[in-house]
């Protein structure tokens, strides 16, 4: 299976069942090959089939685990600060970064939207970042409708500068990185119950079902994106989110949008 350096995503249609309250999407183009720098980024499979755990060698920065039980890397207060006054009453949407909004590579890309220097073990490497088509329009509208939170399983040393360049208008109220994930059976899971928001008013947009395995009923799926210039997934999702923004209970509204 080919994979990107940011995420290892199996290239098959994500057919999500009515049970999980998710919507079917089509498959993107093939991703580029991965390389030796996987440990810096989010390494998750985004297929519906049961994913294989990451070998320990792929993440030297991960805390040692004795078994496959849930280990919460965050403790204490909620991951998010109090909601600001202008967001009161809005639904909170957790948005993934890699293969959802952008695709990154250590290999030079002539048409890269951003080139971000990242230091790995004392050596600076250039990361070439492509923006997904319509990402600017998507983020602008999402910022008008929701309290938007970036939540990525990638490391902050990569994801933070990329988000600085991507989010020029300050759409994201907060940014959460790998250390805020729960490590569960070899995967970085985004536990929505740790955010400090009401779950019936919280959504997650992510290309990897493994990321929201604790809360599949809160998910709006998105096809993994790598370099398809004709992709219009984000544009097509906007009417869905405009509808959801008016929901008093996202479980009820998502249930109505489920695939028969």
KAWODA-V343625 format. One record per pair of residues at least 4 apart in sequence whose C-alpha atoms are under 7 Angstrom apart, sorted by the first residue. I is the first residue (numbers start at 0). J is the second residue. If there is no record, write none. Layout:
I&J  I&J
This chain:
0&9  1&30  1&31  1&32  2&6  2&7  2&8  2&30  2&31  2&32  2&33  3&7  3&30  3&31  3&32  3&33  4&32  4&33  4&34  4&36  4&37  4&104  5&37  5&40  5&41  5&42  5&97  5&103  6&41  6&42  6&43  6&44  7&42  7&43  7&44  8&43  8&44  8&45  8&46  9&44  9&45  9&46  10&26  10&29  11&26  11&46  12&24  12&25  12&26  13&23  13&24  13&25  13&46  13&47  14&23  14&24  15&19  15&21  15&22  15&23  16&20  16&21  16&258  17&21  17&257  17&258  17&259  19&215  19&216  20&216  20&253  20&254  20&257  21&218  21&219  21&220  21&257  22&220  22&257  22&258  24&221  24&222  25&222  26&222  27&222  27&223  27&224  28&225  28&227  30&225  37&42  37&57  38&57  38&58  38&59  39&153  39&154  40&153  40&154  41&152  41&153  43&186  44&50  44&207  45&206  45&207  45&208  45&209  46&207  46&208  47&208  52&184  52&185  52&186  53&57  53&185  53&186  55&59  67&183  67&184  68&183  68&184  69&181  69&182  69&183  70&181  70&182  70&183  71&181  71&182  72&178  72&179  72&180  72&181  73&178  73&179  77&193  77&194  77&195  78&193  78&194  78&195  79&194  79&195  82&86  82&87  83&87  86&146  89&145  89&146  90&145  90&146  90&200  90&201  90&244  91&145  91&146  91&147  91&200  91&201  91&202  92&145  92&146  92&147  92&148  92&201  92&202  92&203  93&147  93&148  93&149  93&150  93&202  93&203  93&204  94&148  94&149  94&150  94&203  94&204  94&205  95&99  95&149  95&150  95&151  95&204  95&205  96&100  96&101  96&151  97&101  97&102  98&102  98&206  98&223  98&224  98&225  99&205  99&206  99&221  99&223  99&224  100&130  100&131  100&134  101&128  101&129  101&130  101&131  102&128  102&129  102&130  102&224  102&225  103&126  103&127  103&128  103&129  104&126  104&127  104&128  105&125  105&126  105&127  107&127  108&127  111&127  111&128  111&129  112&128  112&129  112&130  113&127  113&128  113&129  114&125  114&126  114&127  114&128  115&125  115&126  115&127  115&161  116&123  116&124  116&125  116&126  117&123  117&124  117&125  117&126  117&156  117&157  118&122  118&123  118&124  119&123  130&134  132&228  132&230  132&231  133&137  133&231  133&233  133&234  134&138  134&233  135&139  136&140  137&141  137&233  137&234  137&237  138&142  138&170  139&143  139&170  140&144  141&145  142&146  142&147  142&170  144&244  145&244  146&172  147&170  147&171  147&172  148&171  148&172  148&173  148&174  149&171  149&173  149&174  149&175  150&174  150&175  150&176  151&175  151&176  151&177  152&176  152&177  152&180  152&187  153&158  153&176  153&177  154&158  154&176  154&177  155&159  155&176  157&161  158&162  159&163  160&164  161&165  162&166  163&167  166&170  175&179  180&187  180&188  180&189  180&190  181&187  181&188  181&189  181&190  182&186  182&187  182&188  183&187  183&188  187&210  188&209  188&210  188&211  188&212  189&210  189&211  190&213  192&198  196&201  197&201  199&248  199&249  199&250  200&248  200&249  201&217  202&217  202&218  203&217  203&218  203&219  204&218  204&219  204&220  204&221  205&220  205&221  206&220  206&221  206&222  206&223  208&212  211&215  216&250  217&250  231&235  232&236  233&237  236&240  237&241  238&242  239&243  240&244  243&249  243&252  246&252  248&252  249&253  250&254  251&255  252&256  253&257
